[in-house]
Amino acid sequence: MKTRFSPLPRTVYGQMAAIVISSMMVTVFFVAFLVFALRPTVPPLPEGPWPNALAFETAIDALRASPPEIREAIAQGMSTPDVSFRTTAPFACTPIPTEHFSILLRRILQARAGNQNVVMIASTCAADSSGMTSTHIDMPREGIFITAHNGINHHLPQLMRATLPLIVSFLSMLVIMGTLSLWSLWRINRPLKVLADKAETFGYDITPEPLVEQGPVELRRVARAFNRMQARVAAAAEERTRMLMAIGHDLRTPLTRLSMRIEMGGADASPSALRNDLWLMNRMLNGALSFLKGQGDTEPAERVDIGALVESVCAEFEAIGRNVICQGDLGLTCLCQPVAVARMVNNLIDNACKFGSEVRVDTRRSGHEAIIEVADNGPGIPPEMHDVVLLPFARLDPARSPDGGLGLGLSIIHDIVQRHRGSLTFHSNQPHGLLVRIALPLDLHTAAQAHGNTQATH
């Protein structure tokens, strides 16, 4: 079956990996866009006393440069709820142990050029109604008094830059995991639910419609395997039904004849005539049992020289006076069930001897396969019947054979060939007759060793 090209992964693993990678790439680009869009026009100051120190330095320079009569007005104009300035008197303060924040702020101010010799008194005051402590910087000689809340500086852009990428990344990962979980449950459970329903139905009806092969590759393989199993079970059930019908049909004739012999008596009811009918019935039943036993054969596989095995089977037919000519190569080693393969070759030669007066058996190597050919000069099989004769209980002649055969020979051969992963084909034998060709896979490791030993000998 031709596979349609698709740029998207076909397996569950590949589809999940594609979703994760694409989602991560989208997240990275989105976070980068947010960082770029929300970046501050002026780089934000670091956390700590630095913003307050910058405000103090700016205010001190402004107040120093202002005329005395307008200093207080300028100080009031520069004051904010968090930072206040005065030039008349210190701010009210309930002293507490001086904190490191206040000392660091004073050191930053005194480190500036022009402030090294200025008297600065830093103190920490108790928390006011805002709940924060405050730092007081008093410059008595300059007449400048400053108070500022000891709060950590948080600019909104700085806060957004620090937290938004993390929040977006976290939320994106949640969305990815949620999407993957829901998608996986839907993508996998839906075909599995259909498979479970079909399996439940299969318990009551062995011939339902085949499953539609859909979803990821793994689930398609499961559906394909289920369809093959369903087809095999249906074929086996049909085969059993056909076998029972064939046995019933074939046994009806000798049973009727046996009943008539007993009723009529005389020469027709002689022991030999009755014995012949019983032998015929016994052969029919043995053939059916042999067919059923062959389907469940558990014979262990061995490395066998196919050429030698075929030659030994041909020798048995020659010993009983059959016109069987055997030729071919030796050393064709296959890993197979030797008894089953011998039975297969025996059935082939036996069929050929029934319909032809001369049988030729040939074995040879073709690539990685051992070829077995059995040819006869009989009437052959029409091409349109090649597939039909491989079915159990199938015959070219609609009339049942009087020799007790059930039409299982070629079906048994075909079953053995399939069990060995080989192939069976029918061809015309010139000038007339049938040629049956069987190809069995060679044991390549043993064949390579044999070829190497041959080269070393030469």
C-alpha positions in Angstrom: 0.0 0.0 0.0 1.4 3.4 -1.0 2.0 5.7 1.9 0.8 9.3 1.4 3.5 11.9 2.2 2.7 14.1 5.2 4.9 16.8 6.7 3.4 16.1 10.1 4.7 13.2 12.3 2.7 10.0 12.0 3.6 8.5 15.4 2.2 9.4 18.8 5.7 10.2 20.0 6.5 12.3 17.0 3.2 14.3 17.3 3.7 15.0 21.0 7.3 16.0 20.4 6.2 18.4 17.6 3.5 20.0 19.9 6.0 20.5 22.7 8.7 22.0 20.5 6.4 24.3 18.6 4.7 25.4 21.8 8.0 26.2 23.4 9.1 28.2 20.4 5.8 30.2 20.4 6.3 30.8 24.2 9.9 32.0 23.7 8.9 34.4 20.9 5.9 35.7 22.9 7.9 36.3 26.0 10.6 38.1 23.9 7.9 40.3 22.4 6.5 41.2 25.9 9.9 42.0 27.2 10.6 44.2 24.2 7.1 45.9 24.4 7.2 46.6 28.1 10.8 47.7 28.4 11.1 51.1 30.2 12.2 54.2 28.3 14.7 54.9 31.0 16.5 52.0 32.6 15.1 51.4 36.0 17.2 51.9 39.1 18.2 48.9 41.1 16.4 48.0 44.3 17.5 49.5 47.6 18.4 53.1 48.7 19.6 54.2 45.2 16.4 56.0 44.1 16.1 57.8 47.4 19.8 58.8 47.2 19.3 60.2 43.7 16.2 62.1 44.9 18.1 63.5 47.9 21.1 64.6 45.8 18.9 66.3 43.3 16.9 68.1 46.1 20.1 69.2 48.0 21.6 70.7 44.8 18.3 72.5 44.1 18.0 73.9 47.6 21.6 75.0 47.8 21.2 76.9 44.5 17.9 78.5 45.5 17.6 81.9 47.2 16.9 81.6 51.0 13.5 83.3 50.7 12.1 80.6 48.4 13.9 77.6 49.7 10.9 76.4 51.8 8.5 76.7 48.9 10.9 74.7 46.7 11.2 72.1 49.4 7.5 71.8 49.7 7.1 71.5 45.9 9.6 68.7 45.7 8.0 66.7 48.6 6.0 63.5 47.9 4.2 61.2 50.2 7.3 59.0 50.5 10.0 61.7 50.5 9.6 65.1 52.2 12.0 68.1 52.5 12.2 71.1 54.9 14.5 74.0 55.4 13.0 75.4 58.7 13.1 72.6 61.3 13.7 68.9 61.6 10.8 66.5 61.1 9.2 64.9 64.1 10.8 61.5 64.9 10.5 58.7 67.4 14.0 57.3 67.3 14.7 53.6 67.1 18.0 51.8 66.7 19.6 53.1 63.4 19.1 50.6 60.6 21.6 49.6 58.0 19.4 51.2 55.4 19.8 54.6 56.9 23.5 54.3 57.4 24.0 53.2 53.8 21.9 56.1 52.5 24.1 58.6 54.5 27.3 57.0 53.1 26.0 57.2 49.6 25.3 61.0 50.0 28.6 61.7 51.7 30.5 59.8 49.0 29.5 62.4 46.4 31.9 65.2 45.7 31.1 68.3 47.7 29.5 66.4 50.5 32.6 64.8 52.2 32.9 67.6 54.8 29.1 68.2 55.2 27.7 67.2 58.6 24.9 64.7 58.0 23.0 63.1 60.8 21.2 59.9 59.8 18.6 58.3 62.1 15.8 55.8 61.8 12.4 56.7 63.1 9.5 54.4 64.2 6.9 53.4 61.7 4.1 55.9 61.0 0.6 55.4 59.8 1.8 53.8 56.5 3.4 51.0 58.5 7.0 51.8 57.3 9.9 53.1 59.2 11.6 56.2 57.8 15.1 57.6 57.5 15.9 61.1 58.6 18.8 63.0 57.1 19.5 66.2 58.9 22.0 68.8 57.6 22.0 71.5 60.3 24.6 73.7 58.8 22.9 73.6 55.4 19.4 74.0 56.9 18.1 71.0 55.0 16.0 68.3 56.6 14.9 65.2 54.8 12.7 62.3 55.7 12.0 59.2 53.4 10.2 55.9 54.0 12.4 52.9 54.1 10.6 51.1 51.3 12.2 48.9 48.6 12.0 50.6 45.3 9.7 48.8 42.8 9.1 50.4 39.5 6.3 48.9 37.5 8.3 48.3 34.3 11.0 46.7 36.4 8.5 44.5 38.1 7.0 43.6 34.8 10.4 42.7 33.3 11.2 40.6 36.3 7.9 38.7 36.7 6.0 38.7 33.5 8.3 36.4 31.5 8.1 33.9 34.3 4.4 34.1 34.6 3.9 33.8 30.8 6.3 30.8 30.7 4.6 29.1 33.5 1.1 29.6 32.1 2.3 28.5 28.7 3.7 25.3 30.1 0.4 24.7 31.8 -1.4 25.2 28.5 1.0 22.9 26.7 0.6 20.1 29.3 -3.1 20.5 29.4 -3.4 20.5 25.6 -1.1 17.5 25.3 -3.0 15.6 28.0 -6.5 16.2 26.4 -5.2 15.7 22.9 -3.5 12.4 23.9 -6.5 11.1 25.6 -8.7 11.9 22.6 -6.2 10.8 20.0 -5.5 7.5 21.6 -8.6 6.6 23.5 -11.0 7.1 20.6 -9.5 4.4 18.4 -9.0 2.2 21.4 -12.7 2.6 22.3 -13.7 1.6 18.8 -11.3 -1.4 19.0 -12.8 -2.4 22.4 -16.3 -2.2 20.9 -15.3 -4.2 17.9 -13.6 -6.8 20.1 -16.8 -7.1 22.2 -18.9 -7.5 19.0 -16.5 -10.0 17.7 -17.4 -12.3 20.6 -20.9 -12.6 19.1 -20.4 -12.1 15.4 -17.1 -13.3 13.8 -17.8 -11.5 10.5 -18.2 -7.8 11.4 -17.0 -5.0 9.3 -13.2 -4.5 9.5 -11.8 -1.7 11.6 -10.9 1.6 9.9 -7.2 2.1 10.2 -6.9 5.6 11.6 -4.9 7.6 14.1 -1.2 7.3 14.8 1.0 4.7 13.3 0.9 2.5 16.4 -2.9 2.4 16.5 -3.0 1.8 12.8 -0.8 -1.3 13.3 -3.1 -2.5 16.1 -6.2 -2.1 13.9 -4.4 -3.8 11.0 -3.4 -6.7 13.3 -7.0 -7.0 14.6 -8.4 -7.0 11.1 -5.9 -9.8 10.1 -6.9 -11.8 13.2 -10.6 -11.3 12.5 -10.1 -12.4 9.0 -8.1 -15.5 10.1 -10.7 -16.5 12.7 -13.6 -16.0 10.2 -11.7 -18.1 7.6 -11.0 -20.8 10.2 -14.7 -20.9 11.1 -15.7 -21.0 7.5 -13.1 -23.8 6.9 -14.5 -25.8 9.8 -18.0 -25.4 8.5 -16.9 -26.5 5.0 -15.0 -29.4 6.5 -18.1 -30.7 8.4 -20.2 -30.3 5.2 -17.6 -32.1 3.1 -17.3 -34.9 5.6 -21.0 -35.2 5.9 -21.4 -35.2 2.2 -18.6 -37.8 1.6 -19.7 -40.1 4.4 -23.3 -40.1 3.2 -22.5 -42.1 0.1 -20.7 -45.0 1.8 -23.2 -45.0 4.6 -26.1 -45.2 2.2 -24.3 -47.9 0.2 -23.5 -49.8 3.4 -27.1 -49.6 4.5 -28.4 -50.9 1.2 -25.9 -53.8 1.2 -27.1 -54.8 4.6 -30.8 -54.5 3.6 -30.4 -56.3 0.3 -28.0 -59.0 1.5 -26.5 -61.5 -0.9 -23.3 -60.9 -2.7 -23.5 -57.1 -2.1 -23.4 -57.7 1.6 -20.2 -59.8 1.5 -17.6 -59.1 4.2 -15.1 -57.7 1.6 -17.7 -55.2 0.2 -18.6 -54.1 3.7 -14.9 -53.9 4.7 -14.2 -51.7 1.6 -16.9 -49.2 2.6 -15.6 -49.1 6.2 -12.0 -48.6 4.9 -13.2 -45.8 2.7 -15.0 -44.1 5.6 -12.0 -44.6 7.9 -9.7 -43.0 5.3 -12.0 -40.0 5.0 -11.9 -39.4 8.7 -8.2 -40.0 9.0 -7.6 -37.4 6.2 -9.7 -34.8 8.1 -7.9 -35.5 11.4 -4.5 -35.3 9.7 -5.5 -31.9 8.2 -6.5 -30.6 11.6 -3.4 -32.0 13.2 -1.2 -30.4 10.6 -2.6 -26.9 11.2 -1.6 -27.1 14.9 1.8 -28.8 14.3 4.4 -27.8 16.8 7.3 -29.7 15.4 10.6 -28.0 16.3 12.6 -26.4 13.5 15.9 -27.8 12.5 18.6 -27.1 9.9 17.9 -29.5 7.1 19.6 -30.1 3.7 16.5 -29.7 1.4 18.2 -31.3 -1.5 19.0 -34.5 0.5 15.5 -34.5 2.0 13.8 -34.3 -1.4 16.1 -37.0 -2.8 15.2 -39.4 0.1 11.5 -38.9 -0.5 11.9 -39.5 -4.3 13.8 -42.7 -3.5 10.8 -44.0 -1.6 8.6 -43.6 -4.6 11.2 -45.2 -6.9 11.3 -48.1 -4.5 7.6 -48.9 -5.1 8.0 -48.6 -8.9 6.8 -45.1 -9.5 8.4 -43.2 -12.5 10.0 -40.3 -10.5 13.2 -38.6 -11.7 15.0 -36.6 -9.1 17.8 -34.1 -9.8 19.2 -31.0 -8.3 21.7 -29.5 -5.9 22.7 -30.6 -2.4 23.8 -28.4 0.4 20.7 -26.1 0.3 20.3 -25.7 4.1 17.0 -24.4 5.4 15.7 -23.9 9.0 12.5 -25.9 8.8 10.3 -28.7 10.3 11.8 -31.7 8.5 8.7 -34.0 9.0 6.3 -31.3 7.7 8.5 -30.6 4.7 8.9 -34.3 3.9 5.1 -34.6 4.1 4.7 -31.6 1.8 7.1 -33.1 -0.8 5.5 -36.5 -0.5 2.0 -35.1 -1.1 3.3 -33.2 -4.1 4.9 -36.2 -5.7 1.9 -38.4 -4.8 -0.5 -36.0 -6.5 1.7 -35.8 -9.6 1.9 -39.6 -9.8 -1.9 -39.8 -9.6 -2.4 -37.6 -12.6 0.7 -38.2 -14.7 2.8 -41.1 -15.8 6.2 -39.4 -15.4 7.2 -37.1 -12.6 10.3 -34.9 -12.5 11.6 -33.4 -9.2 14.2 -30.6 -9.2 15.9 -28.7 -6.4 18.1 -25.6 -6.9 19.1 -22.3 -5.3 17.8 -19.0 -6.4 19.1 -16.0 -4.5 18.3 -16.5 -0.8 15.7 -19.2 -1.5 15.7 -23.0 -2.1 13.5 -23.9 -5.0 11.6 -27.2 -5.2 9.9 -28.0 -8.5 7.6 -31.0 -9.1 6.4 -31.5 -12.7 4.2 -34.1 -14.3 2.7 -34.8 -17.7 -0.9 -35.0 -16.6 -3.8 -32.8 -17.6 -2.7 -29.8 -15.4 -4.8 -27.2 -13.6 -6.6 -24.4 -15.4 -5.1 -20.9 -14.4 -8.5 -19.7 -13.1 -8.5 -22.7 -10.6 -5.0 -22.1 -9.1 -6.4 -20.2 -6.1 -9.4 -22.5 -5.7 -7.5 -25.8 -5.4 -5.5 -24.4 -2.4 -8.7 -24.2 -0.4 -9.5 -27.2 1.9 -12.0 -29.8 0.4 -11.7 -28.1 -3.1 -11.5 -30.3 -6.2 -11.4 -29.8 -9.9 -14.1 -32.4 -10.3 -17.3 -31.5 -8.5 -18.0 -35.2 -8.0 -16.5 -36.7 -4.9 -13.6 -39.0 -5.4 -14.3 -42.7 -4.7 -10.8 -43.3 -3.2 -11.7 -41.5 0.1 -9.8 -38.3 -0.6 -11.3 -35.1 0.7 -9.4 -32.6 -1.4 -6.9 -31.7 1.4 -3.6 -32.5 -0.3 -2.8 -29.1 -1.8 -4.4 -27.3 1.2 -2.0 -29.2 3.6 1.0 -28.3 1.3 -0.1 -24.6 1.2 -0.4 -24.6 5.0 3.1 -26.0 5.4 4.6 -23.5 2.9 3.0 -20.6 4.7 4.2 -21.9 8.0 7.8 -21.8 6.7 7.3 -18.3 5.2 7.7 -19.6 1.7 5.6 -19.3 -1.5 3.8 -21.8 -3.8 3.0 -21.2 -7.4 1.5 -23.2 -10.3 3.0 -23.2 -13.8 2.4 -25.0 -17.1 4.7 -27.9 -17.9 5.6 -28.1 -21.6 4.3 -29.7 -23.7 1.5 -30.4 -21.2 1.1 -31.0 -17.5 1.6 -29.1 -14.3 4.7 -27.7 -12.6 4.4 -26.8 -8.9 7.2 -24.5 -7.6 7.8 -24.0 -3.9 10.3 -21.5 -2.6 11.6 -21.8 1.0 14.0 -19.2 2.6 17.6 -20.5 3.1 19.4 -20.4 6.3 21.8 -17.6 5.2 24.3 -18.0 8.0 24.8 -21.8 7.4 24.8 -21.2 3.7 27.5 -18.6 4.0 29.6 -20.9 6.1 29.2 -23.7 3.5 30.2 -21.4 0.7 33.3 -20.3 2.6 34.3 -23.9 3.3 33.8 -24.6 -0.4 36.1 -21.7 -1.4 38.7 -22.8 1.2 38.7 -26.3 -0.3 39.2 -25.0 -3.8 
